[in-house]
Amino acid sequence: MGGDLLNLKTIGLIVNPIAGMGGSVGLKGTDGEEILERALSLGAKPMAPRRAEIFLSHLKHLSGDVAVLVGAGWMGEFEAQNVGIEHTVIGERREKTTAEDTKRTAREMLGEGIKLIVFCGGDGTARDIMDAVGMRLPALGIPSGVKMHSAVFAVNPEEAAKVVFRFLYGGLPLREAEVMDVDEDSFREGRLSAKLYGYMLVPYEPEMIQGVKEASVLTDDELYNQAAIAVYFAEEIMKPDTLYILGPGTTIRAITALLNEEKTLLGVDLLLNGKVIKRDVNESEILESIRGRRAKVVVTPIGGQGFIFGRGNQQISHRVIREVGLENIIVLATRHKIKGLKCLRVDTGDTELDDRLRGYIRVIIDYGEEYLMPVK
């Protein structure tokens, strides 16, 4: 097989079929069989296979010119079949896949002369690919997890396909990009403990590939700025009998601190009439709570990446956003965070909704001050 593929532009695709399933149900990841079973019991649905299909559908026009190697079963084979793209299967189908299956498939692809390995998953999957191929082969992630702190992911599946095309045909340069991960147990308890695990070679296209997530700064200026935003929100924005869906982040937590209410730092909470009525809610709990009620979504962008939806707050799903209404989205960010961003980004998994969210949005950056930011 390897000799035939050496004469073609070849890529490998490996899908982690369970990646991201914990997001909408508020579990902040699916590392470990026990957490996966809990996610399934809460009604979680696979999202990685669908995102892999979106990626492949945007490459289908290259069939015959590009050889696509895929993992067996739900690790890429079924997704390629559903899209109708020509492919070669690597490995054997398994009812349940593990990190070792990802590593094994990546190592086998390494010996087939591929030019680029594309994986669909989150930070944990990125670590598995790094362990298997290291710096010997360029890699690119299709974002499908809950935790995506690493700088190896395209901003969405469509952009991932564009990066692959430009890499194969336009000679995009490579750069060493950080592979990060967090401890999920700590993450679920509201403690963010991110660690640098290493680097992978990634095609360099800064407009289409996300940066590494930046940690919040704790300077006096930043804390004063957060406090001013919180006071403005409480005095001028917050209305009675309106349910506020509060996303993660220290800027939003400053609001509840001002109200003497406790908020989960990394979860989504519900605020009504100055009181947190539910903490760390999942998608279904949000939908149930907003039924027949005025509601607004309050989010802050991820530092260094700019995402307001689709990274770390998947509980605020496309279904929630549609129910609340685009006119009821409130974005807060400190001056320091905004200065580090060229734009805001969305990746809800609903292409039509993402298109509607794109354009410009007002961001509250201080007491009575707003900044108009582009959304991509």
C-alpha positions, 0 to 999 in steps of 0.5 A: 500500500505504502508505495502506491500512496507515495505518489499521491497527496495523502492525509490521514484522518483519525476520529475520537468518536467520544470526544466532546460528549461531556460538553453539553451535559456539563461534565467538562470532558469524557476522559475515562469510561466512568465519565463516558457512561455518566455522559451517556446516562445524561443524554449526551450525543456523539459530536466528533463523527458529525464534525469529521463528516463536515471536514470530509465533505469540504474535501470531497472535491479533491477525491482522486487527487488526494488519498485519504487514510482513515481509522477503522469504524467510527474512527473515520471509516464510517464518516468517510462512507457517509460522506461518500469520499474515497478512502483506505481503512487503517486498523480494525474496527472496535466496539469501544475505542481507547487512547491506545487505538488512536496511538496505534492507528497514528503509528500505522499511518506514519508508515504509509507516507502520508503528508499530514495527520488530521485528528478529530477530538480535544486536548486529550486526543492531541496528546495521544497523537503527539505521543504517537508521531511526535515531531515526525509528521505535521498534524492538525486538529478538528476541534471536537472536545470540551477542553481545547487549550492547545494551539493545534486546532483549526477554528472549526471543521470547515477551516480545517479543510481549507488549511489542509488544502492550502498545506497540500497545494499552497505549501503552508509553512510549519510551526511548532505548536503547543499541546496543552491539557488540563486535569479533568477532575480538577476542572470539574471541581472548578480548578483550572490546572493547564499543563504544557505536554509538548509540541507538534508540527502544525501548518501555519495559518494564523487566521484559521488555527486557534492560538493557545488559551491564555490564562487570566491575569490578576493585576490590580488594573485587571481586577478593577476593570472586572469590578467596574464591569460588574457594577455596570452590569448590576446597575444598568443591565440587569433587569428584574424577572429576567434569567441570566445564563452566566458562562464561565470566566473570572470577569463574569464571576465578578458579577456574582461576587458583587452580589454576594453570590457564589458562582462556579468559575468553569461552569454555567450558572443561572442568575435571577433577581440577583440570586444564583438559582442553579449552579453548574447546569447542563444544556437540558437544565438550561432549556428547561429553566428558560421555557416561557421566561425572558432570558439572556446569555452572558459570556466572555471570550477565551483569552488568546483565542476569542471564542465566545461560543463552542469552547468550554461553554458547550452547555450554552448550545446552539439550541439554547442560543436559538431559544434565547435569541441573538439579540439577548447575547451579552458579551463582557471583556476587560480591556486587557483581553480585548487588546489581545484579540483581533476578533471574536469567534463562534463554533456552535456546531450549527453552521447556519447559526454561526453565520448569523452570529458573525458580523459585529457585536458590542462588548462591554469593556468598562463602566458605561463603555462598549467596544464593537468587535468583529465576530468570525 
